[in-house]
Amino acid sequence: MTPEALRSHYPHTEHQTYLNHAAVSPMSRPVREAIDAYVGERHGADPDAPIANFESFFPVMEETKERLARVLGTDSARVEFVPNTSAGLNVLARGLDWEAGDRIAVPDGAFPTNVYPFLNLEAEGVEVDFVPTEEGAYTVDDVEDTLRPETRVLSVSWVHFLSGFRADLAALGALCEKHDVIFCVDAIQGLGALQIDVEAAGIDFLTAGGHKWLMAAQGIGVLYCAEALQDHLRPPTGWLHGPVDWEHLDEYELTFHDDARQFRTGTLNSVGVAALHAALGLYLEAGPEWCEERVLSLSGTLADELSDRGLPRYGTDDPAHASGIVTIAPDAPEALFEHLKAHGITGALRNRKLRLAPTYYNDDADLGAILDAVDSFR
């Protein structure tokens, strides 16, 4: 697939420059078509369409998990759907048997999603220790200095939501193995833009929503749980956490699936699964390696050009920690944001900073548009 062919799947590019993929992404034509097809069946206008289409949709659900497994570097049995990142993190936070005095390490300045599920455990005597960071950045030594003998979990954002700092997952995974600590990753700001191998990195638990860099829909996400960790988690319960005996629904036996399906409590967001299936199909067709190279090239060029204009990047400029997020701290962030908006350019304001997040369908013309707008503002 050529970059031009890929870009043609995003009709908004004909009238606006969208650089806000770290918040919510536009849906491609294949994603909209998949949603329309699913809703069309449930609508029932076609007399041959199955309104109760669970069985006909089941292969799509299974293939979506297989695509997720390819992207994550694991087996589909280790993958399950969740509504969002917060729901995924709560599976871990609520699934472990905690004891008073247990501790959890989290880099400070993380997005609240990766903090509140663990702070909520303080009522059970669990303490959260914050790894010191500078503009979202930290070292493996900073993490090791924060770990204590009572630390049971390290939970990090793969990519910091504001500075774009990309954590060294492999190094952190090795550190957690050394200290016998569960390694948890909030991957929402990287998954779909950057490549990952959860098994090679030693990740025990990962979760992410599908509406940012995966460019699917809101209300659908993914959970990965290593087999060794699954045996230590108490899964939430619902009617789909285990095999369903349709002939004896009122004979209750609490039996769980032996894979990640045990974390599925009830009816899924099937529209969201259809969207994720299509989004992953387009991403895999484009090629994750090419997509990562494209994202890093665009964000790197944008950061350099803005720095040349006296707007240095907020956060580290070390290529080893680069991502698709470019954030600057201009003197008048709100005014610049509105100026860009008036020129058809969409970014985001976070903590009185301007965040820009190009992805792989963006091109040099998009970067030119924002730089021209910045120049006219100045």
N, C-alpha and C positions, 0 to 999 in steps of 0.2 A: 504494500500500500504506500503510495506516495504521500508526502506531507500535504499536498494540495487536495488529494482525495480524502484524506483524513479530515482536513479542515472543512471540507464541504458537508460533512455530517453535522456541523454546528452552525445553523442558519443565523444565529445572533451575530456572528462575525461580519455579516454584511452591513450592520448598522451600529455596532458598538464594539469597544475594546474592553474585554472582560478579564480582569486580573485579580479575581477574588476567590480563587479556588480553595484557599485556606478557610473559607467561611462556608459557602455552598456553591456547588458547581452547576452549570447549565446541563441539560440533558441533550444527548445527541439524538439524531433522527432514529437510529436503531433502538435506543431506549424508549423513545416515545412510541414507536411502532409496537414494541413488545408490550408496553402498558396498554395501548389501545386494543391489541389482540386479546389480551387477557380480559380486559373489561368487556370487550365485545362478546366473549363467550358467556360471561356472567350476566350480561344484559339480556340475552335470550332472544334477540331479534331473529337470529338465524335458527330455524327450527331444528337444524342438525347439531347445533352447538350445545355442549353439556353445561347447563347452568351450575350444577353441582359437579365441578370439574376437578376435584381433588385427584382422582386417579389419573386423568389425562395430563394433569400438571405435574405429577410426581416425577417423571423423567427430567423435567426442567429443573426441579429442585435438586435432584441428584447431580445433574451436570453442573449446576451452579456451584455445588460443594466441591466437585472435582476441579473446576476452574479456580476456585479459591485456594484449594490445596496446591495447585501448580504455582500460583502466585506466591504462596507462603513457603513453599519448599517442604511440604509434608504430605501425609496421606489424608484422604477425605474423611476417614473415620475419626480424625483428630479435630475436625472442623464442625462448627454448628452456627446456625443463625441466631442473632440476638436483635432486639429492637434498636439498640444504640450502644455507644461506648460505655455510658454510665451503667446500663443494665449488665454489660459484660463484666465490668470491674466489680459490681456488687455480687456476681456469682463467686468470685474469689474472696471478696471481703466477708461475705456471709457464709461461705462454704467451709472455711477452715475452723477447726476447733481451737479457739483462742484461750489463752490463760492470762490472768492478770500478770503484768510485767513484760509480756511480749511486746516487740517493737517493730515498726515499719519505717523504712527509709524512703523518702521522696525528695527529689530536688526542689528547692524553694523556687517560687515564681512559676510553678507548673499551672496549667489550666485547672480550674476547680474540679473538673471531672475526675482528675487523677489525685485529688486530695480529699474531697468530702466523703467518699465511701470508707476511707480509712480513718478520718477524724471521727466518724460516727461510731467507731469502735472504742472510743475513749471511755464510754460508759461501762465497758467491760474490762477496763483496766489496761487497755492497749495504748501504747504511746507512739506518736509519730515524730520521727527525727528528720529534720530538713537538711538536705545536703546544701551547703552554701554555693551560690552561683553568682556569676557576674554577667549581666545581660543574657541570662539563660544558659551560659556556658559553664562547664565544670570539667574536671579531670577524673580519671579513674581513681587517682589517689585521694581526691576530695571525697569520693564515695566511700572508699575503704576507711578513711578516717572517721566517717560518720557511722559505719557499721559497728554494732556492739554484739557481745555474745548472745544477747536476747533478741537480736534482729531476725525476724522470720521471713520478711518480704522486702525486696527492693522493687519499687514500681516507678518506672521512668516514662517520659514521653519520648518516642522515637525522634520526633522533631518538635522543638519548642514552638508553641503557637504564635509567639510574637517575634522573637529574634531569629527563628529558623535554625537554631543550633541543632545539628543532627548528632545524636548520641552514638558512640562506638559500641554497638550492641554486642559484637563478638567479645570485646575486652570486658564489658560488664558481665556478660554471661560466664566468662572464665572466672571472674572475681566472685560471682555468686556461687559457682561450683566449689571454689576454694573454701568459702566460708559457710557452705551448706545453707544458702539463702535462696528462697524462691524468687525467680526472676520474672517480673511482670512488665509488660510493655503496652502502653497506650499508643497505638500505631496510626491514629486517624490522620495525622498531618504528614504521613509519609506513604501509606499504602495506596498504590495506584499511581504514584509518581516515581518512587525509588524502589530498587530491588531489595528483597529480603529473603533469608533462608533461616527459618525459625529453629530448625534442628541444628544446623551448623553453628548458629549463634548461641545455642544453649538456652533458648527462651523456654520458660515453663508455661507461661500464660500470656496470651496476647488478645487484644480486642480492638475493634475499630468500627466506626460508622461508615456508611456507604455514600454519603451525600457530599463529601468533599472531593479529594483527589481521585476516588474511584468513579466519580461522576455518575452515580446511580440515583437513588431516591432517599429522602428522609424517612426515618422509621425502619430502616433495615441495616443490619451490621453483621459482623462476623466475630466469632470467638474461636480461639485455638487453645487447646489444653493438652499438654504432654501427658502421655499415658501414665507415667510414674506419678505425676501430680494428681491426676484424676482419682486415683485410689485413696487420696487423702482429703478429698473434698466431699462435703455433704451437699448434694445437688438440690436445687429448688424442686418442688413437686407440682405437678399438674397432671392432666390426663394423658399427655404424650411423652412423658419422661421414660416410659418403658413400653413393652409390647402391649397392643390393645387386643383384648379378647372380645370381639364384637358380639359373641353369643352369650357372654356372661358379664355384662357391664356392671352389674350390681353385686358381683362377687369380688370384693376388694382384696387385692394382693399387691403389696408395694414392691414392685419389681422394676429395676432400672435397666436400660440398655447398657451394654458393656463398652460403648464408645461415647463420643461427645454428644450423641443424641440424648443422653440422659439429662442434658441441660435444657432441652426443649420442653417447656412447660405446657404449651397449648398451641392453639391455631396460629399459624405464621402469617406475617404480612406478605401474602402471596403476590400482590401487586409489586411490592418492593423487591421480592425475589426475582420476578420477571424483569424488573429494571436492572437489577444487579447482574443477572445472567447476560443480558445484552451488553451492558457496560463492560463486563469482563471479556466478553467475546471480542469487542472492538479493541480493547487494550491488548489482549493477547495477539490479535492479528497485527497490530502495529508493532508489537515486540517490546517487552518490558525493558530490555537493555537499551534499545533505541530511545524509548520514552524517557528513561532516566538521563541519558546523555543529553537529550533535547531540553529537558527541564533544567538541568544544571547549567547548560550553555546559556539558555535564555536568562535565567536568574543571575548568573555570573556577569553577563554582559550588562544587564540592567543595573546591577549594583555598581559596577565600574563606572558606567556613564553617569549615574547619579552622583557618585563620589567626585568625579571630575567637575561636576557642577556645584561642588561645595556641600553636598548632601551625603555624608558618609553613612555607611550601613550601621544600623543598630545591631550589635552582636558581632561575633567573630567573623573575620573574613578568611579564615583557614579553610581551604578547599576540602580538607578531610571531614569537615563538619558542615559543609554546605547542603542546602536543600532548595526547594522551590520558593521559599519565602524570602522576600527582601523587604526590610523595614527601615524606615528613616525617621528621624526626629527633627523636622523642620521647625522654624520659629513659630509659624502659624499653621499647624497641622489641619485645623478645621477649615481654614480658608483655602488651603491647597487642595484638600479633599473635595470641597465644593467646586473649585475651579476645574479639577479633573472631571468631575461629574458633569459639569456644563459642557465639557468637550467630549462627552460620550465614553468616558473612561471610568470603570468601576474598580475601586480598591476598597479598603476598609480602614476605619479608625479604631485603634485599640490602645488603651492607656495613653491617650493623647499622642500617639504615633501613627504614621501612615504605613500601612502594610500592603504590599503588592505581591501577588502570587501567580505568576504565569505557569501554564502547563504546556504539554507537548503539542497541542494543536495551535497554540499561539505562534506568531512568526515575527520576523524582523519589522514588518510594517506596524505591528502592534507596539513594539518597543519604540519605534520612531514616533508613533502617535503620542505616547506618554511623554517622551523626551521633548517633543515640540511643545506640548502643553506646559510642561515644567518651565521650559525656556520662556514661554509667553507670560507665565505667572511671575517669573523673576523680573 
